[in-house]
Amino acid sequence: MTVPRIATALSLLGAALILYVGISYLIAPEATAPGFGLPAWPSGDAVAFLNLKGVRDAVSGLVILALLATKQRFALGVTLLVTALVPVGDMITVLSWNGSTAAAFGVHGFTAVVVALTGILLIRERRTASDQRVAVAA
């Protein structure tokens, strides 16, 4: 399997997973929230904050799909590198609030690594293509 295919597969998988998470937070936030890793969740009207997370996650998935659909692979790579900071922030938040260490590293930390790796693969595609054009021209 070539690097572009791996990067595309990881991008599509990431988009599908984050869309699923986002939609889950919008449809059933109280059922979805415990998997995040924090020890307590908002109650009453404060549950609306979970919907904000759902919107953020769903939009993240749509951004990935939009950049793939428009063949903006380098831009997607840069976007994913920056976006990898979101699960890093989530991991730090879970750890700072005495949440589940397993969820912090196993869910959020792992997600950050995979998102960043996918971004790197997409960015390297451009460099590899440039290197090949230079080699052919020489």
N, C-alpha and C positions, 0 to 999 in steps of 0.2 A: 504494500500500500504506500502510495507516495505522500510526501509531506502535505501538499495541498488537500488531498483527500482526508488525511487524518485531521488537519485543522478544520476542514469543513464539517466532518463528523462530530468533532468536539464542540464546535460552535453550535451546530443544530441540537446536539444533546443538551448543551448548556441552556440554549434558548427554551427548549421544551421543559426542562426541569424548573427553571426560574419562572416560566409562565405558569406551570402547575402550582408552584408554591404561591405565587401571587394570587392566582384565582382562588386557591384554597383559603388564603387569608381574607379574601373578599366575601367568600360564600360562608365559611365556617371558622371565623377567627379564633373563637374560644377552643375549638377542637384542634386547630392547627398549631396554636401558639406554644403548647408545652414542648414540642419538638425543637424549639429554638434554643433551649438550654437554660433559660433564666428560671430562678426559683419561684417567682411570683409574677402574676400578670395583672394588668389593669382590670377593674371591674366596673359595672355600671356604665355610665356615659363615657368613661375613659377607654372603653373597649374600642372606640372609634380610632384610637391610635393604631390598632392592629390593622385597620383598613388602610391606613396610610402606608404601612409596610406592604400590604397587598398591591396597592397602586404602584409603589416604587418597584417591586419585583416584576410585576406584569409589564410595565413599561421597559424595564431592562431587557426582558426577553424580546419585546417588539423591536427595540433598537438593534439587537443582534440580527434579527430576521431582516430588518430593513436594509442594513448595511450589506448583508449577504445577497439579498435580492438585487441590489443595485451594483453588485460586484465591487464594492469599496473595501476590499480585503485589507489593505494597509491601514485604512481608517478604522476598520473593525479591530485590527490588532492593537492599535494605539488605544482605542476605546476600552478594549478588554484589559489592557495593562492598568489603566486608570480605574476601571470598574473593580479590579481585584482588591482595591482598597476597601470596598464596601464589606466583603466578608471578613477582612482583617479587622475593621472597626467593630463588626458584630462579635468577633472572637474576643477582642479586648473588652467589649462591654459585658459579655457573658462572664469572663474571668473576673472583671472588676466588681461584679455584683454577686459574687459567690455562687455562680451558676455551675452547671455541669461541665467539668473539665473535658469529659469525653465528647460532649456536643461542641464545645469551644474548638477543640483541635480536630475532632473527627468529622464534624460537619463544616464549620466555618473555615478552619485552617486548611482543610483539604480542598474546599471549594476555591479558596484564594489561590492555592498552588495550581490547580487545574485551569482556572481562568487565566492566570498569568502565563502559564505554559502555552495555552492556546493563543494568547496574544503574541507571544514570542514567535511561535510557529508562523503565524500570519505575517508578521513583520519580516521574518527571515525569507519568506517567499519572494518578496520584492528584491532583496539583496541577491538571492540565488539567481533570479531571472536576470538581474543586471550583470552579475558576474558571467553568466552564460553568454549574454550578448557581447560583452567585451572579449571573451575568449574566441567567439566566432569571428568577430571583426579583426582580430589579430592574426 
